Amino acid sequence: MTPNIDVTHDPALRSWVESANDGTTDFPIQNLPFGVFRHDFEERLRIGIAIGDQVLDCLAAARAGYFDALGPMIVDMLQSWSLNALMSLGREEARAVRGATSRLLRADTAEGTSAATKRDLLLVPMALAGMTVPAEIGDYTDFYASVFHASNVGALFRPDNPLLPNYKYVPIGYHGRASSIVASGTAVRRPFGQTRPADTAPPVFGPSKALDYELEIGAFICGANTLGDPVPIGRAEERLFGLCLLNDWSARDIQSWEYQPLGPFLSKNFATTVSPWIVTTDALAPFRAPAFVRPPGDPAPLGYLTDPNDADHGGFDITLEVLLRTARMREVGAPAVHISRGDFQSMYWTVAQMLAHHSSNGCNLRPGDLLGSGTVSGPEAGSRGCLLEMTRRGAEPLSLPSGETRTFLEDGDEVTFRGWCERDGAARIGFGECRGEIRPAN
Amino acid sequence: MTPNIDVTHDPALRSWVESANDGTTDFPIQNLPFGVFRHDFEERLRIGIAIGDQVLDCLAAARAGYFDALGPMIVDMLQSWSLNALMSLGREEARAVRGATSRLLRADTAEGTSAATKRDLLLVPMALAGMTVPAEIGDYTDFYASVFHASNVGALFRPDNPLLPNYKYVPIGYHGRASSIVASGTAVRRPFGQTRPADTAPPVFGPSKALDYELEIGAFICGANTLGDPVPIGRAEERLFGLCLLNDWSARDIQSWEYQPLGPFLSKNFATTVSPWIVTTDALAPFRAPAFVRPPGDPAPLGYLTDPNDADHGGFDITLEVLLRTARMREVGAPAVHISRGDFQSMYWTVAQMLAHHSSNGCNLRPGDLLGSGTVSGPEAGSRGCLLEMTRRGAEPLSLPSGETRTFLEDGDEVTFRGWCERDGAARIGFGECRGEIRPAN
């Protein structure tokens, strides 16, 4: 399968929604990510597609007949209150919706000329759209796909043996909590939990003192495989609806005490934040990149994880950024500060490998399921995707321009992730933001 | 809160459904467990309540007006295709339905006399009811609450350090997979997976050679807590809709290679089987028992896990049994053989403690969520709840009356769990069965 680069990616395309054409928006007409929103004071959730600083209301557009060419089933699905129905179909149907939306929003098509006259009916200003988690997530799985993150974290906990023997063979993952996934902007309450500050004393129960973020990419699943039927690696990309930003909030003090032998649990499941717009795999086609090149001496992936296309375009060239704004910075009107940058190409395992591995035992992946990539960390000091790594478990506090320091997150700290793709010959597209502010423990 | 023992438990009660009165059925009128079934060739899922060898069709009973006294909301919920709506209410509403059902099925009430004349309308023979997973399970969490299981398994993997230092403080749990939970009777395909048979050679990918069962109790959640709001231990029982049997199928060879550092994943998520009838916490009231008594020297639970009622009735007196029938036994018409017995009272942590711990960081538990207890093992040789323990990781094969031996499960093996409660002065109630047969890898 070669990336599908069609007219919807043409960098010369312009929309009749002017804010989509400024060259800086995350949501030009070449992006068209899907989300679910509530308009102002209305109760009804609707599917939306981001365009510039506006949201195309798919319910309104479908009722006005703009999607009629897609057939009644897809027209119905676009009027649903979640994306799961559309996700239950496949990449091809999502691509058809994307094509129709592109024509509808272009400045130079008959549909666009018509739609522009119905602007008030079809568009909702993004500022008035209350975004929600974009799918009903049946199961959420978190991976651990950055070898740099695994090595950095492993070195802190097991200095003599940072990378476990399975790492280069197994795309390590574990099940996360679906119920506590929240949309960007939702405040995150500092969790209580059991920790053991001193090995010589019993554990204590209280608010976490080592609250952290983890910079990740989330992948939403489309289509379904029957329980017992694996998805071969060569068909894994067909099951990939699109990507978002994901913050796997982590309480490190709870984690280190609870995680053996069955893995992280309460240290993670108090909240996971996702950005509300799913950038489709089709929108990302111009930004495919070779998969990570394993250094000499590393084993090749086993056969069920080997895709001949990986060397060409198994990866995604996505740049990620972490911003921090403390309560004090807000008080004095100082902007959020950049604290690290990530490169999704640096992941040891591709999303397709994670998906194929996940189903290799017959596990059924359902439409709307979410995979987290694991913390995106690179080899450089400025590319560590969590405070645990950045401050070496608190040993090297981070100095902020406000004069403050941080080992872990304080109450009032707001963490924002951004992500974007830029390449010569393509229009820049972005992911919007994944943001959450820490509230004090109850 | 003291156990609520009301007239619905009276051992003298008799039903007009004669098969409920034979003293041996799992489903006398004192039980009345909830399930979801499909009648014969019909598509429509319905809520059912087991009575003897029959199922009370709640849709039919509601339409016939037998639940009218419960009010229109509950009448609506009883006509739903899942139990989640009823579970979204609380224990009190479930108790009201239980009370109304008891009156409806009694031989000595006006409702019962009326209902008996409409037998064909209200009852479906259990043999014709296709049972499904009894709730839409949003999140499934598996615990590790038997100290005997944890010690036995720990000794196999870490002979010098069988029980990790957190065990007696933390009700250890991890998130499982909701999508692959299946109802009793569903065949289980032997999973493929990555294993490392020899430490000196690379791992291989193929069918698991160490397939195992785990004898567990499942607990279904009712009501909801908002994200950020813990459920205090004193109110945890209010969130407990009822219990079922649960088989946490496990591929030990996949597990031992994949589980570090983030816990079991593909070794577990290929299938989890539940018995289809949820025995309500109210039906279990006569069988409450003191929580496990910690041996001298063990720490007391921390405050957030301390319930003054535990010493009196924090536990459940449930006897469990594992039966095995191999393909050869089926061929020669030999019955399944008993291979072990479990006692749910032997668990180190109560279900209420698991639930309170789970929400102690603010994690939201939703109606229909499922908690697994972890393998129920006792101190005696005959009470080990999985083959890993029973055969000491294959070192001591199990001899069967058929002349066969087992280290782990072979294709064609059928594993059945049963569970029941018996006590002087109370009617015996049971859980039905939790059954699955191993099919060959694809």
Interface residues (C-beta under 8 A of the other chain):
Chain A: G138 D139 T141 Y144 G154 F157 L164 P165 N166 Y169 V170 I172 G173 Y174 H175 G176 R177 A178 S179 S180 V182 R189 P191 F192 G193 Q194 R196 P202 P203 V204 F205 L227 G228 D229 P230 A251 I254 W257 E258 Y259 Q260 P261 L262 G263 P264 F265 L266 S267 N269 F270 A271 P299 L302 G303 Y304 H357 H358 S360 N361 G362 C363 N364 L365 R366 D369 N442
Chain B: G138 D139 T141 Y144 G154 F157 L164 P165 N166 Y169 V170 I172 G173 Y174 H175 G176 R177 A178 S179 S180 V182 R189 P191 F192 G193 Q194 R196 P202 P203 V204 F205 L227 G228 D229 P230 A251 I254 W257 E258 Y259 Q260 P261 L262 G263 P264 F265 L266 N269 F270 A271 P299 L302 G303 Y304 H357 H358 S360 N361 G362 C363 N364 L365 R366 D369 N442
